Amino acid sequence: MKTRYFIYILAIGFFLNFVWENSQFILYGGTTTLYPRPIVTALGTLVDVCIIMVIYAIMAAIFKNTMWLKAFSLQKGIMSIVLGFIAIVINEKVGLGLNAWYYAEKMPVLPWLKIGLTPALQMTILPLLTFYITGFIIRNNSRNFN
């Protein structure tokens, strides 16, 4: 995989998740840390980007191609949604279980899983959007990614 390809995934994923983390911050009751909001949301964003890279790596292994975003398809989009949902269920259950954060009363919760709706939407939508945007950039600049 070209370094530029990897950097696009990281940068797009970071930007989208940082905006999302900051917009949903009010739905959390707080954290067990003493760090200010920008640090907390940046750390959360780094975890989100790591999850996106794990999803990317799993899909690269399944498709036996690190450049699978060049031919983004409905199948790949659905797979990223499913993997993102599985990842966020695990992430939220672990984080809540360790009391790393908790939800404010405003947070809509998926009743059957007892996890927040906004993080579930975040990790199903943003990896898909990250991969789609990166794939679009790669397809339109293919001479730089061969």
Residue frames relative to the residue before (quaternion, step in Angstrom):
aa qw qx qy qz dx dy dz
M 1.0000 0.0000 0.0000 0.0000 0.00 0.00 0.00
K 0.4539 -0.6768 0.5094 0.2764 3.55 -0.93 0.88
T 0.5941 -0.5939 0.4145 0.3501 3.56 -1.08 0.74
R 0.6361 0.5479 -0.3274 0.4336 3.57 0.96 -0.85
Y 0.6082 0.5593 -0.3269 0.4587 3.57 1.07 -0.80
F 0.6667 0.5024 -0.2693 0.4801 3.54 0.93 -1.01
I 0.6616 0.5135 -0.3002 0.4565 3.59 0.95 -0.90
Y 0.6234 0.5322 -0.3443 0.4578 3.61 1.00 -0.73
I 0.6499 0.5079 -0.3234 0.4638 3.59 0.89 -0.87
L 0.6747 0.4992 -0.2914 0.4591 3.58 0.88 -0.95
A 0.7003 0.4833 -0.2787 0.4453 3.59 0.81 -1.00
I 0.6741 0.4757 -0.2967 0.4809 3.58 0.87 -0.91
G 0.6548 0.5122 -0.3055 0.4643 3.56 0.94 -0.90
F 0.6547 0.5048 -0.3192 0.4633 3.59 0.94 -0.84
F 0.6683 0.5111 -0.3124 0.4410 3.59 0.79 -0.97
L 0.6931 0.4820 -0.2873 0.4525 3.59 0.75 -1.03
N 0.7053 0.4641 -0.2699 0.4629 3.58 0.90 -0.89
F 0.6137 0.5406 -0.3553 0.4527 3.60 1.05 -0.65
V 0.6394 0.5036 -0.3191 0.4855 3.58 0.98 -0.82
W 0.6698 0.4987 -0.2990 0.4618 3.59 0.89 -0.94
E 0.6520 0.5240 -0.3198 0.4451 3.60 0.86 -0.94
N 0.6815 0.4809 -0.2921 0.4679 3.58 0.93 -0.84
S 0.6760 0.4953 -0.3054 0.4521 3.58 1.01 -0.73
Q 0.7320 0.3996 -0.2475 0.4932 3.62 1.08 -0.56
F 0.3730 0.7712 -0.4583 0.2367 3.60 1.27 -0.07
I 0.6560 0.5317 -0.3147 0.4335 3.60 0.99 -0.78
L 0.6272 0.5446 -0.3366 0.4435 3.59 1.23 -0.31
Y 0.6316 0.4766 -0.3327 0.5130 3.56 1.31 0.01
G 0.4731 -0.6942 0.4754 0.2614 3.54 -1.03 0.82
G 0.7166 -0.3642 0.2468 0.5412 3.56 1.21 -0.27
T 0.3708 -0.6835 0.5705 0.2644 3.48 -1.33 -0.13
T 0.5383 -0.6110 0.4637 0.3491 3.54 -1.24 0.17
T 0.5742 0.5746 -0.3902 0.4335 3.60 1.24 0.22
L 0.4405 -0.6803 0.5202 0.2695 3.53 -1.30 0.26
Y 0.4419 0.7184 -0.4354 0.3148 3.58 1.31 0.17
P 0.5325 -0.6282 0.4566 0.3366 3.60 -1.12 0.60
R 0.7402 -0.4667 0.2830 0.3925 3.54 -1.28 0.52
P 0.6737 0.4930 -0.3433 0.4304 3.68 0.72 -0.84
I 0.6559 0.4946 -0.3207 0.4714 3.59 1.00 -0.71
V 0.6459 0.5193 -0.3195 0.4594 3.58 0.96 -0.87
T 0.6990 0.4519 -0.2878 0.4736 3.61 0.86 -0.90
A 0.6217 0.5245 -0.3528 0.4625 3.62 1.05 -0.62
L 0.6485 0.5027 -0.3192 0.4742 3.60 0.98 -0.79
G 0.6355 0.5157 -0.3210 0.4766 3.58 1.01 -0.81
T 0.6409 0.5277 -0.3130 0.4614 3.54 1.04 -0.82
L 0.6333 0.5229 -0.3333 0.4631 3.60 0.99 -0.75
V 0.6246 0.5102 -0.3358 0.4866 3.59 1.04 -0.73
D 0.6410 0.5310 -0.3202 0.4524 3.59 0.96 -0.88
V 0.6658 0.4943 -0.3021 0.4702 3.58 0.93 -0.88
C 0.6182 0.5260 -0.3464 0.4702 3.60 1.04 -0.68
I 0.6297 0.5208 -0.3283 0.4739 3.59 1.01 -0.79
I 0.6440 0.5169 -0.3198 0.4645 3.59 0.95 -0.86
M 0.6718 0.4882 -0.3067 0.4650 3.59 0.94 -0.82
V 0.6131 0.5199 -0.3509 0.4803 3.60 1.09 -0.60
I 0.6281 0.5164 -0.3311 0.4787 3.59 0.98 -0.83
Y 0.6405 0.5253 -0.3174 0.4615 3.58 0.94 -0.92
A 0.6828 0.4952 -0.2878 0.4535 3.60 0.88 -0.98
I 0.6258 0.5252 -0.3359 0.4688 3.59 0.99 -0.79
M 0.6876 0.4729 -0.2836 0.4725 3.56 0.90 -0.91
A 0.6101 0.5339 -0.3517 0.4680 3.61 1.05 -0.67
A 0.6544 0.4992 -0.3101 0.4758 3.59 1.02 -0.79
I 0.6522 0.5143 -0.3172 0.4577 3.59 0.95 -0.86
F 0.7615 0.3629 -0.1913 0.5017 3.58 0.88 -0.95
K 0.3349 -0.7765 0.4704 0.2523 3.58 1.35 -0.03
N 0.6537 0.4483 -0.2958 0.5331 3.52 1.05 0.87
T 0.3047 -0.7714 0.5288 0.1804 3.60 -0.56 1.11
M 0.6912 0.4389 -0.2736 0.5048 3.59 1.23 -0.31
W 0.2058 0.8352 -0.4908 0.1383 3.60 1.16 0.58
L 0.5832 0.5987 -0.3787 0.3975 3.62 1.15 -0.38
K 0.5175 0.6399 -0.4187 0.3840 3.59 1.21 -0.32
A 0.7692 0.2218 -0.1166 0.5878 3.56 1.12 -0.68
F 0.0032 0.8255 -0.5628 0.0421 3.57 0.64 1.14
S 0.0267 -0.8137 0.5795 -0.0378 3.56 -0.91 0.93
L 0.6959 -0.4384 0.3590 0.4412 3.54 -1.34 0.12
Q 0.6345 0.5388 -0.3243 0.4494 3.59 0.95 -0.88
K 0.6825 0.4723 -0.2844 0.4799 3.59 0.90 -0.90
G 0.6256 0.5373 -0.3317 0.4582 3.57 1.06 -0.71
I 0.6613 0.4923 -0.2980 0.4812 3.58 0.93 -0.90
M 0.6421 0.5244 -0.3247 0.4553 3.57 0.97 -0.82
S 0.6608 0.4948 -0.3201 0.4649 3.61 0.94 -0.80
I 0.6167 0.5341 -0.3410 0.4671 3.61 1.08 -0.69
V 0.6761 0.4905 -0.2936 0.4649 3.59 0.86 -0.96
L 0.6759 0.4803 -0.2993 0.4722 3.61 0.86 -0.91
G 0.6362 0.5282 -0.3225 0.4608 3.59 1.03 -0.75
F 0.6543 0.5058 -0.3133 0.4669 3.57 0.99 -0.82
I 0.6373 0.5122 -0.3258 0.4748 3.59 0.95 -0.84
A 0.6652 0.5167 -0.3017 0.4466 3.58 0.91 -0.94
I 0.7071 0.4588 -0.2933 0.4510 3.60 0.85 -0.86
V 0.5780 0.5516 -0.3886 0.4590 3.60 1.09 -0.55
I 0.6656 0.4896 -0.2985 0.4776 3.58 0.90 -0.93
N 0.6700 0.5171 -0.2962 0.4427 3.59 0.85 -1.01
E 0.6937 0.4698 -0.2825 0.4672 3.59 0.83 -0.93
K 0.6441 0.5181 -0.3292 0.4565 3.60 0.93 -0.84
V 0.6650 0.4861 -0.3036 0.4789 3.60 0.93 -0.88
G 0.6814 0.5003 -0.2944 0.4457 3.60 0.81 -0.97
L 0.6731 0.4717 -0.2900 0.4903 3.57 0.94 -0.87
G 0.6558 0.5322 -0.3039 0.4408 3.56 1.00 -0.85
L 0.7106 0.4228 -0.2391 0.5090 3.57 1.12 -0.70
N 0.3977 -0.7301 0.4496 0.3265 3.58 1.35 -0.03
A 0.2585 0.7702 -0.5326 0.2374 3.57 1.06 0.76
W 0.7667 -0.0539 0.0272 0.6392 3.58 1.25 -0.51
Y 0.1267 -0.7576 0.6283 0.1236 3.50 -1.35 0.10
Y 0.5135 -0.6571 0.4675 0.2932 3.53 -1.24 0.48
A 0.4258 -0.6403 0.5718 0.2859 3.53 -1.21 0.66
E 0.6673 -0.5000 0.3596 0.4188 3.57 -1.22 0.30
K 0.6105 0.5831 -0.3342 0.4191 3.60 1.19 -0.55
M 0.5757 0.6177 -0.3763 0.3813 3.60 1.17 -0.53
P 0.3142 -0.7163 0.5840 0.2170 3.59 -0.74 1.00
V 0.1772 -0.8061 0.5623 0.0509 3.57 -0.86 1.01
L 0.4225 -0.6547 0.5615 0.2786 3.56 -1.08 0.78
P 0.3856 -0.7933 0.4121 0.2284 3.60 -0.24 1.23
W 0.6876 0.4933 -0.2980 0.4416 3.60 0.97 -0.72
L 0.7490 0.3385 -0.2026 0.5324 3.60 1.22 -0.43
K 0.2738 -0.7919 0.4918 0.2370 3.56 1.25 -0.47
I 0.5167 0.5609 -0.4670 0.4476 3.54 0.94 1.00
G 0.6293 -0.5730 0.3838 0.3584 3.54 -1.21 0.53
L 0.5268 -0.6408 0.4669 0.3064 3.54 -1.10 0.79
T 0.6912 0.4997 -0.3157 0.4158 3.60 0.81 -0.91
P 0.6616 0.4545 -0.3543 0.4798 3.67 0.89 -0.60
A 0.6053 0.5456 -0.3602 0.4540 3.60 1.09 -0.64
L 0.6615 0.4836 -0.3039 0.4860 3.59 0.96 -0.84
Q 0.6165 0.5741 -0.3371 0.4204 3.56 0.99 -0.88
M 0.7820 0.3589 -0.2001 0.4685 3.57 0.68 -1.04
T 0.6159 0.4754 -0.3833 0.4978 3.59 1.23 0.15
I 0.7171 0.4429 -0.2473 0.4779 3.58 1.05 -0.75
L 0.7411 0.4799 -0.2639 0.3883 3.60 0.69 -1.06
P 0.6172 0.4901 -0.3915 0.4749 3.67 0.93 -0.50
L 0.6202 0.5411 -0.3304 0.4619 3.58 1.02 -0.83
L 0.6866 0.4767 -0.2785 0.4731 3.58 0.86 -0.97
T 0.6223 0.5376 -0.3310 0.4629 3.60 1.02 -0.80
F 0.6920 0.4695 -0.2767 0.4735 3.57 0.85 -0.96
Y 0.6480 0.5186 -0.3253 0.4531 3.59 0.96 -0.82
I 0.6787 0.4819 -0.2959 0.4686 3.61 0.85 -0.96
T 0.6489 0.5075 -0.3196 0.4683 3.59 0.93 -0.86
G 0.6492 0.5156 -0.3104 0.4652 3.58 0.96 -0.86
F 0.6306 0.5327 -0.3220 0.4636 3.57 1.03 -0.82
I 0.6565 0.5020 -0.3069 0.4720 3.58 0.91 -0.92
I 0.6660 0.5101 -0.3013 0.4533 3.58 0.91 -0.92
R 0.6720 0.4968 -0.3045 0.4570 3.59 0.88 -0.90
N 0.7262 0.4273 -0.2449 0.4797 3.58 1.03 -0.73
N 0.7333 0.2787 -0.2044 0.5855 3.58 1.31 -0.02
S 0.1031 0.8723 -0.4749 0.0534 3.55 1.12 0.70
R 0.6162 0.5574 -0.3707 0.4150 3.61 0.99 -0.58
N 0.6668 0.4897 -0.2980 0.4763 3.62 1.19 -0.44
F 0.7500 0.3957 -0.1978 0.4918 3.60 1.24 -0.30
N 0.4469 0.7005 -0.4578 0.3163 3.62 1.13 0.33
